[in-house]
Amino acid sequence: VGSGKTMILGYRAEHLAKLHGALPDGAKPVLVLCYNEPLAVKLASAMEAKGLGEQVHCLHFHKWARAQLVAFGQGLPAPSLPREAFFADMVDRVVRGVDMGRIPSGQYA
C-alpha cells in the first residue's frame, strides 16, 4: 500500500491547471517531471482523461531534457558514453543551455 504521494501529485497538478484556467494564447502549462517513466505515462493519461492534457505536461525527466535539447538546437551527448555519463551530460547541457539563454526559462507555470 502506498503513502499517497502520486495521488497528491496528481491532485496538485490538477489544482494548478485549474487555477491557471484554460490555456489562452501565451499561457504556460504546468510541468510534472518524473524519474519513473511508467508513472509519467500514468499521470499524463489521468490528466488527459480529465481534459487537462494541454494544461498539464507529465513527462519522464530525461525524455523532457532530450526534448529541450532537440527543440532548441542544442547538441545531444555522444551516444557512445556510458549510460550514467550520457544522462549526466544531457542534464548539464540543459542547464548550460538555460544559463546561456539558448533554452528559454519560464516555459511553464
Biopython code that builds the backbone (N, CA, C, O; Angstrom):
import numpy as np
from Bio.PDB.StructureBuilder import StructureBuilder

atoms = [
    (1, "VAL", "N", (0.852, -1.183, 0.000)),
    (1, "VAL", "CA", (0.000, 0.000, 0.000)),
    (1, "VAL", "C", (0.896, 1.244, 0.000)),
    (1, "VAL", "O", (1.841, 1.346, 0.782)),
    (2, "GLY", "N", (0.579, 2.175, -0.885)),
    (2, "GLY", "CA", (1.380, 3.396, -1.000)),
    (2, "GLY", "C", (0.990, 4.441, 0.031)),
    (2, "GLY", "O", (0.004, 4.299, 0.755)),
    (3, "SER", "N", (1.784, 5.484, 0.074)),
    (3, "SER", "CA", (1.533, 6.567, 1.026)),
    (3, "SER", "C", (0.678, 7.686, 0.432)),
    (3, "SER", "O", (0.276, 8.604, 1.146)),
    (4, "GLY", "N", (0.400, 7.612, -0.867)),
    (4, "GLY", "CA", (-0.459, 8.611, -1.481)),
    (4, "GLY", "C", (0.275, 9.743, -2.185)),
    (4, "GLY", "O", (-0.338, 10.729, -2.593)),
    (5, "LYS", "N", (1.603, 9.598, -2.328)),
    (5, "LYS", "CA", (2.381, 10.671, -2.963)),
    (5, "LYS", "C", (1.925, 10.931, -4.401)),
    (5, "LYS", "O", (1.782, 12.085, -4.807)),
    (6, "THR", "N", (1.701, 9.878, -5.161)),
    (6, "THR", "CA", (1.281, 10.031, -6.553)),
    (6, "THR", "C", (-0.094, 10.678, -6.629)),
    (6, "THR", "O", (-0.332, 11.539, -7.475)),
    (7, "MET", "N", (-0.979, 10.275, -5.766)),
    (7, "MET", "CA", (-2.316, 10.848, -5.743)),
    (7, "MET", "C", (-2.248, 12.347, -5.427)),
    (7, "MET", "O", (-2.917, 13.150, -6.076)),
    (8, "ILE", "N", (-1.456, 12.711, -4.454)),
    (8, "ILE", "CA", (-1.297, 14.123, -4.092)),
    (8, "ILE", "C", (-0.698, 14.907, -5.253)),
    (8, "ILE", "O", (-1.141, 16.015, -5.555)),
    (9, "LEU", "N", (0.311, 14.330, -5.903)),
    (9, "LEU", "CA", (0.937, 14.982, -7.050)),
    (9, "LEU", "C", (-0.088, 15.234, -8.154)),
    (9, "LEU", "O", (-0.135, 16.325, -8.722)),
    (10, "GLY", "N", (-0.897, 14.243, -8.455)),
    (10, "GLY", "CA", (-1.939, 14.394, -9.474)),
    (10, "GLY", "C", (-2.945, 15.466, -9.109)),
    (10, "GLY", "O", (-3.302, 16.293, -9.948)),
    (11, "TYR", "N", (-3.404, 15.463, -7.873)),
    (11, "TYR", "CA", (-4.369, 16.477, -7.435)),
    (11, "TYR", "C", (-3.759, 17.874, -7.448)),
    (11, "TYR", "O", (-4.429, 18.850, -7.786)),
    (12, "ARG", "N", (-2.501, 17.962, -7.083)),
    (12, "ARG", "CA", (-1.825, 19.269, -7.077)),
    (12, "ARG", "C", (-1.671, 19.810, -8.502)),
    (12, "ARG", "O", (-1.908, 20.993, -8.748)),
    (13, "ALA", "N", (-1.278, 18.952, -9.429)),
    (13, "ALA", "CA", (-1.154, 19.368, -10.828)),
    (13, "ALA", "C", (-2.514, 19.810, -11.368)),
    (13, "ALA", "O", (-2.612, 20.822, -12.063)),
    (14, "GLU", "N", (-3.547, 19.060, -11.050)),
    (14, "GLU", "CA", (-4.907, 19.419, -11.479)),
    (14, "GLU", "C", (-5.310, 20.765, -10.886)),
    (14, "GLU", "O", (-5.861, 21.615, -11.585)),
    (15, "HIS", "N", (-5.039, 20.957, -9.610)),
    (15, "HIS", "CA", (-5.365, 22.224, -8.943)),
    (15, "HIS", "C", (-4.658, 23.394, -9.619)),
    (15, "HIS", "O", (-5.281, 24.417, -9.901)),
    (16, "LEU", "N", (-3.354, 23.248, -9.880)),
    (16, "LEU", "CA", (-2.595, 24.322, -10.523)),
    (16, "LEU", "C", (-3.127, 24.614, -11.921)),
    (16, "LEU", "O", (-3.221, 25.773, -12.324)),
    (17, "ALA", "N", (-3.475, 23.565, -12.659)),
    (17, "ALA", "CA", (-4.015, 23.760, -14.011)),
    (17, "ALA", "C", (-5.335, 24.520, -13.959)),
    (17, "ALA", "O", (-5.566, 25.427, -14.758)),
    (18, "LYS", "N", (-6.190, 24.152, -13.028)),
    (18, "LYS", "CA", (-7.482, 24.836, -12.911)),
    (18, "LYS", "C", (-7.302, 26.266, -12.410)),
    (18, "LYS", "O", (-8.059, 27.160, -12.788)),
    (19, "LEU", "N", (-6.316, 26.476, -11.573)),
    (19, "LEU", "CA", (-6.010, 27.806, -11.069)),
    (19, "LEU", "C", (-5.615, 28.736, -12.208)),
    (19, "LEU", "O", (-5.993, 29.908, -12.227)),
    (20, "HIS", "N", (-4.852, 28.202, -13.153)),
    (20, "HIS", "CA", (-4.412, 28.991, -14.297)),
    (20, "HIS", "C", (-5.469, 29.049, -15.389)),
    (20, "HIS", "O", (-5.362, 29.863, -16.305)),
    (21, "GLY", "N", (-6.494, 28.193, -15.307)),
    (21, "GLY", "CA", (-7.575, 28.203, -16.282)),
    (21, "GLY", "C", (-7.170, 27.605, -17.616)),
    (21, "GLY", "O", (-6.063, 27.095, -17.782)),
    (22, "ALA", "N", (-8.088, 27.679, -18.556)),
    (22, "ALA", "CA", (-7.823, 27.170, -19.904)),
    (22, "ALA", "C", (-6.660, 27.951, -20.495)),
    (22, "ALA", "O", (-6.463, 29.121, -20.166)),
    (23, "LEU", "N", (-5.905, 27.322, -21.347)),
    (23, "LEU", "CA", (-4.709, 27.939, -21.892)),
    (23, "LEU", "C", (-5.041, 28.891, -23.047)),
    (23, "LEU", "O", (-5.218, 28.452, -24.184)),
    (24, "PRO", "N", (-5.124, 30.185, -22.757)),
    (24, "PRO", "CA", (-5.237, 31.134, -23.866)),
    (24, "PRO", "C", (-3.866, 31.271, -24.517)),
    (24, "PRO", "O", (-2.873, 30.771, -23.988)),
    (25, "ASP", "N", (-3.808, 31.932, -25.642)),
    (25, "ASP", "CA", (-2.513, 32.123, -26.304)),
    (25, "ASP", "C", (-1.529, 32.763, -25.332)),
    (25, "ASP", "O", (-1.848, 33.746, -24.663)),
    (26, "GLY", "N", (-0.343, 32.198, -25.265)),
    (26, "GLY", "CA", (0.701, 32.751, -24.410)),
    (26, "GLY", "C", (0.708, 32.210, -22.994)),
    (26, "GLY", "O", (1.675, 32.434, -22.265)),
    (27, "ALA", "N", (-0.350, 31.495, -22.573)),
    (27, "ALA", "CA", (-0.367, 30.934, -21.223)),
    (27, "ALA", "C", (0.575, 29.734, -21.153)),
    (27, "ALA", "O", (0.869, 29.110, -22.173)),
    (28, "LYS", "N", (1.037, 29.419, -19.970)),
    (28, "LYS", "CA", (2.022, 28.359, -19.787)),
    (28, "LYS", "C", (1.396, 27.145, -19.105)),
    (28, "LYS", "O", (0.615, 27.291, -18.165)),
    (29, "PRO", "N", (1.738, 25.956, -19.575)),
    (29, "PRO", "CA", (1.240, 24.745, -18.926)),
    (29, "PRO", "C", (2.002, 24.448, -17.633)),
    (29, "PRO", "O", (3.082, 24.988, -17.395)),
    (30, "VAL", "N", (1.428, 23.594, -16.818)),
    (30, "VAL", "CA", (2.070, 23.076, -15.613)),
    (30, "VAL", "C", (2.946, 21.901, -16.055)),
    (30, "VAL", "O", (2.537, 21.102, -16.897)),
    (31, "LEU", "N", (4.133, 21.798, -15.495)),
    (31, "LEU", "CA", (5.050, 20.711, -15.838)),
    (31, "LEU", "C", (5.226, 19.787, -14.646)),
    (31, "LEU", "O", (5.533, 20.234, -13.540)),
    (32, "VAL", "N", (5.029, 18.501, -14.876)),
    (32, "VAL", "CA", (5.289, 17.466, -13.872)),
    (32, "VAL", "C", (6.372, 16.567, -14.446)),
    (32, "VAL", "O", (6.164, 15.923, -15.474)),
    (33, "LEU", "N", (7.521, 16.517, -13.793)),
    (33, "LEU", "CA", (8.623, 15.667, -14.232)),
    (33, "LEU", "C", (8.772, 14.486, -13.284)),
    (33, "LEU", "O", (8.740, 14.647, -12.064)),
    (34, "CYS", "N", (8.936, 13.297, -13.856)),
    (34, "CYS", "CA", (9.090, 12.072, -13.074)),
    (34, "CYS", "C", (10.344, 11.337, -13.516)),
    (34, "CYS", "O", (10.696, 11.361, -14.695)),
    (35, "TYR", "N", (11.016, 10.688, -12.587)),
    (35, "TYR", "CA", (12.137, 9.825, -12.958)),
    (35, "TYR", "C", (11.634, 8.441, -13.357)),
    (35, "TYR", "O", (12.360, 7.673, -13.988)),
    (36, "ASN", "N", (10.416, 8.128, -12.997)),
    (36, "ASN", "CA", (9.801, 6.846, -13.295)),
    (36, "ASN", "C", (8.918, 7.032, -14.532)),
    (36, "ASN", "O", (7.876, 7.682, -14.457)),
    (37, "GLU", "N", (9.333, 6.463, -15.668)),
    (37, "GLU", "CA", (8.595, 6.679, -16.922)),
    (37, "GLU", "C", (7.164, 6.148, -16.873)),
    (37, "GLU", "O", (6.261, 6.847, -17.333)),
    (38, "PRO", "N", (6.907, 4.948, -16.338)),
    (38, "PRO", "CA", (5.516, 4.489, -16.263)),
    (38, "PRO", "C", (4.637, 5.432, -15.423)),
    (38, "PRO", "O", (3.454, 5.602, -15.716)),
    (39, "LEU", "N", (5.211, 6.033, -14.393)),
    (39, "LEU", "CA", (4.456, 6.990, -13.589)),
    (39, "LEU", "C", (4.096, 8.222, -14.412)),
    (39, "LEU", "O", (2.972, 8.716, -14.327)),
    (40, "ALA", "N", (5.032, 8.716, -15.199)),
    (40, "ALA", "CA", (4.769, 9.877, -16.052)),
    (40, "ALA", "C", (3.644, 9.564, -17.035)),
    (40, "ALA", "O", (2.764, 10.393, -17.265)),
    (41, "VAL", "N", (3.676, 8.364, -17.612)),
    (41, "VAL", "CA", (2.639, 7.947, -18.563)),
    (41, "VAL", "C", (1.291, 7.854, -17.858)),
    (41, "VAL", "O", (0.272, 8.285, -18.398)),
    (42, "LYS", "N", (1.286, 7.297, -16.665)),
    (42, "LYS", "CA", (0.044, 7.151, -15.890)),
    (42, "LYS", "C", (-0.539, 8.517, -15.538)),
    (42, "LYS", "O", (-1.741, 8.737, -15.690)),
    (43, "LEU", "N", (0.305, 9.432, -15.071)),
    (43, "LEU", "CA", (-0.171, 10.773, -14.728)),
    (43, "LEU", "C", (-0.658, 11.521, -15.971)),
    (43, "LEU", "O", (-1.676, 12.211, -15.918)),
    (44, "ALA", "N", (0.060, 11.389, -17.088)),
    (44, "ALA", "CA", (-0.354, 12.042, -18.336)),
    (44, "ALA", "C", (-1.717, 11.523, -18.772)),
    (44, "ALA", "O", (-2.570, 12.293, -19.211)),
    (45, "SER", "N", (-1.914, 10.235, -18.651)),
    (45, "SER", "CA", (-3.202, 9.630, -19.014)),
    (45, "SER", "C", (-4.328, 10.143, -18.114)),
    (45, "SER", "O", (-5.431, 10.423, -18.583)),
    (46, "ALA", "N", (-4.038, 10.263, -16.818)),
    (46, "ALA", "CA", (-5.044, 10.773, -15.885)),
    (46, "ALA", "C", (-5.403, 12.220, -16.198)),
    (46, "ALA", "O", (-6.571, 12.599, -16.123)),
    (47, "MET", "N", (-4.412, 13.026, -16.548)),
    (47, "MET", "CA", (-4.670, 14.428, -16.894)),
    (47, "MET", "C", (-5.462, 14.516, -18.196)),
    (47, "MET", "O", (-6.363, 15.345, -18.326)),
    (48, "GLU", "N", (-5.124, 13.663, -19.150)),
    (48, "GLU", "CA", (-5.845, 13.629, -20.426)),
    (48, "GLU", "C", (-7.308, 13.250, -20.194)),
    (48, "GLU", "O", (-8.208, 13.847, -20.785)),
    (49, "ALA", "N", (-7.542, 12.260, -19.337)),
    (49, "ALA", "CA", (-8.906, 11.813, -19.039)),
    (49, "ALA", "C", (-9.740, 12.915, -18.383)),
    (49, "ALA", "O", (-10.964, 12.937, -18.515)),
    (50, "LYS", "N", (-9.077, 13.817, -17.683)),
    (50, "LYS", "CA", (-9.772, 14.926, -17.027)),
    (50, "LYS", "C", (-9.855, 16.153, -17.928)),
    (50, "LYS", "O", (-10.339, 17.206, -17.514)),
    (51, "GLY", "N", (-9.376, 16.008, -19.167)),
    (51, "GLY", "CA", (-9.411, 17.133, -20.098)),
    (51, "GLY", "C", (-8.330, 18.169, -19.829)),
    (51, "GLY", "O", (-8.457, 19.323, -20.239)),
    (52, "LEU", "N", (-7.278, 17.765, -19.148)),
    (52, "LEU", "CA", (-6.210, 18.692, -18.772)),
    (52, "LEU", "C", (-4.892, 18.398, -19.484)),
    (52, "LEU", "O", (-3.847, 18.911, -19.083)),
    (53, "GLY", "N", (-4.929, 17.590, -20.520)),
    (53, "GLY", "CA", (-3.712, 17.206, -21.218)),
    (53, "GLY", "C", (-2.939, 18.374, -21.793)),
    (53, "GLY", "O", (-1.710, 18.331, -21.858)),
    (54, "GLU", "N", (-3.641, 19.421, -22.214)),
    (54, "GLU", "CA", (-2.962, 20.602, -22.757)),
    (54, "GLU", "C", (-2.361, 21.459, -21.639)),
    (54, "GLU", "O", (-1.319, 22.090, -21.819)),
    (55, "GLN", "N", (-3.026, 21.473, -20.496)),
    (55, "GLN", "CA", (-2.598, 22.343, -19.395)),
    (55, "GLN", "C", (-1.574, 21.712, -18.470)),
    (55, "GLN", "O", (-0.857, 22.427, -17.770)),
    (56, "VAL", "N", (-1.487, 20.381, -18.450)),
    (56, "VAL", "CA", (-0.538, 19.689, -17.569)),
    (56, "VAL", "C", (0.297, 18.733, -18.415)),
    (56, "VAL", "O", (-0.235, 17.794, -19.006)),
    (57, "HIS", "N", (1.592, 18.972, -18.470)),
    (57, "HIS", "CA", (2.516, 18.106, -19.199)),
    (57, "HIS", "C", (3.241, 17.219, -18.191)),
    (57, "HIS", "O", (4.019, 17.708, -17.372)),
    (58, "CYS", "N", (2.984, 15.925, -18.255)),
    (58, "CYS", "CA", (3.628, 14.949, -17.370)),
    (58, "CYS", "C", (4.627, 14.163, -18.205)),
    (58, "CYS", "O", (4.249, 13.464, -19.146)),
    (59, "LEU", "N", (5.895, 14.280, -17.859)),
    (59, "LEU", "CA", (6.946, 13.677, -18.676)),
    (59, "LEU", "C", (8.021, 13.013, -17.829)),
    (59, "LEU", "O", (8.260, 13.392, -16.683)),
    (60, "HIS", "N", (8.655, 12.024, -18.418)),
    (60, "HIS", "CA", (9.836, 11.419, -17.829)),
    (60, "HIS", "C", (10.958, 12.455, -17.905)),
    (60, "HIS", "O", (11.132, 13.089, -18.946)),
    (61, "PHE", "N", (11.711, 12.639, -16.839)),
    (61, "PHE", "CA", (12.698, 13.698, -16.749)),
    (61, "PHE", "C", (13.685, 13.693, -17.911)),
    (61, "PHE", "O", (13.900, 14.725, -18.547)),
    (62, "HIS", "N", (14.282, 12.542, -18.190)),
    (62, "HIS", "CA", (15.296, 12.506, -19.238)),
    (62, "HIS", "C", (14.693, 12.671, -20.630)),
    (62, "HIS", "O", (15.352, 13.194, -21.529)),
    (63, "LYS", "N", (13.457, 12.235, -20.819)),
    (63, "LYS", "CA", (12.779, 12.448, -22.103)),
    (63, "LYS", "C", (12.538, 13.950, -22.300)),
    (63, "LYS", "O", (12.704, 14.476, -23.401)),
    (64, "TRP", "N", (12.146, 14.624, -21.224)),
    (64, "TRP", "CA", (11.942, 16.075, -21.285)),
    (64, "TRP", "C", (13.266, 16.790, -21.578)),
    (64, "TRP", "O", (13.309, 17.694, -22.412)),
    (65, "ALA", "N", (14.346, 16.390, -20.896)),
    (65, "ALA", "CA", (15.644, 17.028, -21.109)),
    (65, "ALA", "C", (16.090, 16.868, -22.560)),
    (65, "ALA", "O", (16.576, 17.820, -23.170)),
    (66, "ARG", "N", (15.927, 15.678, -23.107)),
    (66, "ARG", "CA", (16.287, 15.441, -24.503)),
    (66, "ARG", "C", (15.444, 16.325, -25.419)),
    (66, "ARG", "O", (15.966, 16.935, -26.352)),
    (67, "ALA", "N", (14.152, 16.392, -25.155)),
    (67, "ALA", "CA", (13.261, 17.214, -25.986)),
    (67, "ALA", "C", (13.662, 18.685, -25.947)),
    (67, "ALA", "O", (13.559, 19.381, -26.957)),
    (68, "GLN", "N", (14.119, 19.163, -24.792)),
    (68, "GLN", "CA", (14.575, 20.547, -24.687)),
    (68, "GLN", "C", (15.803, 20.776, -25.575)),
    (68, "GLN", "O", (15.883, 21.775, -26.290)),
    (69, "LEU", "N", (16.748, 19.852, -25.522)),
    (69, "LEU", "CA", (17.957, 19.983, -26.328)),
    (69, "LEU", "C", (17.627, 19.966, -27.818)),
    (69, "LEU", "O", (18.161, 20.769, -28.583)),
    (70, "VAL", "N", (16.762, 19.067, -28.223)),
    (70, "VAL", "CA", (16.391, 18.958, -29.637)),
    (70, "VAL", "C", (15.597, 20.184, -30.079)),
    (70, "VAL", "O", (15.874, 20.757, -31.132)),
    (71, "ALA", "N", (14.612, 20.587, -29.280)),
    (71, "ALA", "CA", (13.748, 21.706, -29.656)),
    (71, "ALA", "C", (14.506, 23.012, -29.836)),
    (71, "ALA", "O", (14.133, 23.843, -30.664)),
    (72, "PHE", "N", (15.564, 23.192, -29.065)),
    (72, "PHE", "CA", (16.275, 24.459, -29.102)),
    (72, "PHE", "C", (17.669, 24.335, -29.731)),
    (72, "PHE", "O", (18.551, 25.159, -29.486)),
    (73, "GLY", "N", (17.847, 23.291, -30.546)),
    (73, "GLY", "CA", (19.043, 23.151, -31.348)),
    (73, "GLY", "C", (20.331, 22.979, -30.577)),
    (73, "GLY", "O", (21.394, 23.397, -31.037)),
    (74, "GLN", "N", (20.249, 22.369, -29.413)),
    (74, "GLN", "CA", (21.438, 22.099, -28.615)),
    (74, "GLN", "C", (21.887, 20.666, -28.899)),
    (74, "GLN", "O", (21.052, 19.779, -29.079)),
    (75, "GLY", "N", (23.160, 20.443, -28.937)),
    (75, "GLY", "CA", (23.669, 19.112, -29.244)),
    (75, "GLY", "C", (23.345, 18.096, -28.166)),
    (75, "GLY", "O", (23.223, 18.424, -26.986)),
    (76, "LEU", "N", (23.209, 16.855, -28.603)),
    (76, "LEU", "CA", (22.996, 15.746, -27.673)),
    (76, "LEU", "C", (24.342, 15.149, -27.279)),
    (76, "LEU", "O", (25.317, 15.281, -28.019)),
    (77, "PRO", "N", (24.405, 14.497, -26.127)),
    (77, "PRO", "CA", (25.645, 13.830, -25.729)),
    (77, "PRO", "C", (26.020, 12.734, -26.732)),
    (77, "PRO", "O", (25.178, 12.250, -27.489)),
    (78, "ALA", "N", (27.280, 12.363, -26.722)),
    (78, "ALA", "CA", (27.743, 11.280, -27.596)),
    (78, "ALA", "C", (27.054, 9.979, -27.203)),
    (78, "ALA", "O", (27.063, 9.611, -26.028)),
    (79, "PRO", "N", (26.461, 9.279, -28.157)),
    (79, "PRO", "CA", (25.771, 8.023, -27.825)),
    (79, "PRO", "C", (26.711, 6.939, -27.299)),
    (79, "PRO", "O", (26.262, 5.961, -26.702)),
    (80, "SER", "N", (28.005, 7.112, -27.520)),
    (80, "SER", "CA", (28.966, 6.107, -27.058)),
    (80, "SER", "C", (29.284, 6.221, -25.566)),
    (80, "SER", "O", (29.938, 5.345, -25.000)),
    (81, "LEU", "N", (28.826, 7.289, -24.937)),
    (81, "LEU", "CA", (29.087, 7.454, -23.500)),
    (81, "LEU", "C", (28.388, 6.361, -22.701)),
    (81, "LEU", "O", (27.328, 5.880, -23.102)),
    (82, "PRO", "N", (28.974, 5.967, -21.576)),
    (82, "PRO", "CA", (28.245, 5.052, -20.676)),
    (82, "PRO", "C", (26.930, 5.705, -20.244)),
    (82, "PRO", "O", (26.826, 6.929, -20.167)),
    (83, "ARG", "N", (25.958, 4.887, -19.971)),
    (83, "ARG", "CA", (24.588, 5.350, -19.667)),
    (83, "ARG", "C", (24.546, 6.481, -18.637)),
    (83, "ARG", "O", (23.931, 7.520, -18.877)),
    (84, "GLU", "N", (25.198, 6.278, -17.497)),
    (84, "GLU", "CA", (25.178, 7.301, -16.430)),
    (84, "GLU", "C", (25.793, 8.613, -16.919)),
    (84, "GLU", "O", (25.257, 9.690, -16.658)),
    (85, "ALA", "N", (26.917, 8.518, -17.628)),
    (85, "ALA", "CA", (27.600, 9.712, -18.136)),
    (85, "ALA", "C", (26.755, 10.399, -19.203)),
    (85, "ALA", "O", (26.722, 11.627, -19.273)),
    (86, "PHE", "N", (26.073, 9.614, -20.032)),
    (86, "PHE", "CA", (25.207, 10.161, -21.072)),
    (86, "PHE", "C", (24.118, 11.033, -20.449)),
    (86, "PHE", "O", (23.908, 12.171, -20.869)),
    (87, "PHE", "N", (23.428, 10.491, -19.446)),
    (87, "PHE", "CA", (22.331, 11.233, -18.820)),
    (87, "PHE", "C", (22.838, 12.438, -18.037)),
    (87, "PHE", "O", (22.206, 13.494, -18.044)),
    (88, "ALA", "N", (23.972, 12.287, -17.364)),
    (88, "ALA", "CA", (24.553, 13.425, -16.635)),
    (88, "ALA", "C", (24.928, 14.541, -17.609)),
    (88, "ALA", "O", (24.688, 15.716, -17.330)),
    (89, "ASP", "N", (25.509, 14.180, -18.741)),
    (89, "ASP", "CA", (25.882, 15.170, -19.744)),
    (89, "ASP", "C", (24.647, 15.839, -20.332)),
    (89, "ASP", "O", (24.656, 17.042, -20.595)),
    (90, "MET", "N", (23.590, 15.069, -20.536)),
    (90, "MET", "CA", (22.361, 15.641, -21.077)),
    (90, "MET", "C", (21.798, 16.703, -20.122)),
    (90, "MET", "O", (21.400, 17.783, -20.558)),
    (91, "VAL", "N", (21.768, 16.399, -18.849)),
    (91, "VAL", "CA", (21.279, 17.358, -17.855)),
    (91, "VAL", "C", (22.178, 18.594, -17.825)),
    (91, "VAL", "O", (21.680, 19.720, -17.790)),
    (92, "ASP", "N", (23.480, 18.396, -17.839)),
    (92, "ASP", "CA", (24.417, 19.528, -17.861)),
    (92, "ASP", "C", (24.178, 20.414, -19.077)),
    (92, "ASP", "O", (24.232, 21.639, -18.976)),
    (93, "ARG", "N", (23.915, 19.798, -20.222)),
    (93, "ARG", "CA", (23.671, 20.564, -21.442)),
    (93, "ARG", "C", (22.396, 21.405, -21.331)),
    (93, "ARG", "O", (22.353, 22.534, -21.820)),
    (94, "VAL", "N", (21.364, 20.858, -20.692)),
    (94, "VAL", "CA", (20.134, 21.631, -20.498)),
    (94, "VAL", "C", (20.404, 22.811, -19.570)),
    (94, "VAL", "O", (19.988, 23.934, -19.854)),
    (95, "VAL", "N", (21.093, 22.563, -18.472)),
    (95, "VAL", "CA", (21.406, 23.629, -17.516)),
    (95, "VAL", "C", (22.231, 24.727, -18.194)),
    (95, "VAL", "O", (21.928, 25.912, -18.058)),
    (96, "ARG", "N", (23.269, 24.325, -18.920)),
    (96, "ARG", "CA", (24.094, 25.314, -19.632)),
    (96, "ARG", "C", (23.273, 26.061, -20.684)),
    (96, "ARG", "O", (23.435, 27.269, -20.860)),
    (97, "GLY", "N", (22.394, 25.341, -21.381)),
    (97, "GLY", "CA", (21.556, 25.974, -22.397)),
    (97, "GLY", "C", (20.655, 27.046, -21.797)),
    (97, "GLY", "O", (20.475, 28.111, -22.387)),
    (98, "VAL", "N", (20.094, 26.769, -20.631)),
    (98, "VAL", "CA", (19.255, 27.763, -19.943)),
    (98, "VAL", "C", (20.123, 28.923, -19.473)),
    (98, "VAL", "O", (19.779, 30.087, -19.680)),
    (99, "ASP", "N", (21.245, 28.606, -18.842)),
    (99, "ASP", "CA", (22.147, 29.649, -18.337)),
    (99, "ASP", "C", (22.616, 30.593, -19.450)),
    (99, "ASP", "O", (22.774, 31.793, -19.226)),
    (100, "MET", "N", (22.833, 30.053, -20.628)),
    (100, "MET", "CA", (23.342, 30.854, -21.747)),
    (100, "MET", "C", (22.213, 31.467, -22.587)),
    (100, "MET", "O", (22.478, 32.140, -23.582)),
    (101, "GLY", "N", (20.958, 31.234, -22.187)),
    (101, "GLY", "CA", (19.827, 31.817, -22.900)),
    (101, "GLY", "C", (19.463, 31.103, -24.188)),
    (101, "GLY", "O", (18.672, 31.621, -24.978)),
    (102, "ARG", "N", (20.022, 29.928, -24.414)),
    (102, "ARG", "CA", (19.708, 29.170, -25.628)),
    (102, "ARG", "C", (18.462, 28.316, -25.474)),
    (102, "ARG", "O", (17.790, 27.989, -26.452)),
    (103, "ILE", "N", (18.167, 27.959, -24.235)),
    (103, "ILE", "CA", (16.917, 27.275, -23.896)),
    (103, "ILE", "C", (16.156, 28.237, -22.995)),
    (103, "ILE", "O", (16.651, 28.606, -21.930)),
    (104, "PRO", "N", (14.958, 28.648, -23.407)),
    (104, "PRO", "CA", (14.242, 29.651, -22.620)),
    (104, "PRO", "C", (13.805, 29.136, -21.259)),
    (104, "PRO", "O", (13.295, 28.022, -21.138)),
    (105, "SER", "N", (14.010, 29.955, -20.240)),
    (105, "SER", "CA", (13.469, 29.612, -18.915)),
    (105, "SER", "C", (12.030, 30.114, -18.871)),
    (105, "SER", "O", (11.602, 30.849, -19.761)),
    (106, "GLY", "N", (11.307, 29.734, -17.877)),
    (106, "GLY", "CA", (9.940, 30.222, -17.724)),
    (106, "GLY", "C", (8.971, 29.676, -18.747)),
    (106, "GLY", "O", (8.002, 30.350, -19.094)),
    (107, "GLN", "N", (9.206, 28.475, -19.238)),
    (107, "GLN", "CA", (8.310, 27.886, -20.213)),
    (107, "GLN", "C", (7.029, 27.336, -19.581)),
    (107, "GLN", "O", (6.045, 27.078, -20.273)),
    (108, "TYR", "N", (7.058, 27.164, -18.280)),
    (108, "TYR", "CA", (5.950, 26.510, -17.584)),
    (108, "TYR", "C", (5.456, 27.361, -16.428)),
    (108, "TYR", "O", (6.195, 28.159, -15.850)),
    (109, "ALA", "N", (4.171, 27.165, -16.107)),
    (109, "ALA", "CA", (3.566, 27.899, -14.988)),
    (109, "ALA", "C", (4.148, 27.408, -13.672)),
    (109, "ALA", "O", (3.769, 27.899, -12.609)),
]
sb = StructureBuilder()
sb.init_structure("model")
sb.init_model(0)
sb.init_chain("A")
sb.init_seg("    ")
for serial, (resi, resn, name, xyz) in enumerate(atoms, 1):
    if name == "N":
        sb.init_residue(resn, " ", resi, " ")
    sb.init_atom(name, np.array(xyz, "f"), 0.0, 1.0, " ", f" {name:<3s}", serial, name[0])
structure = sb.get_structure()
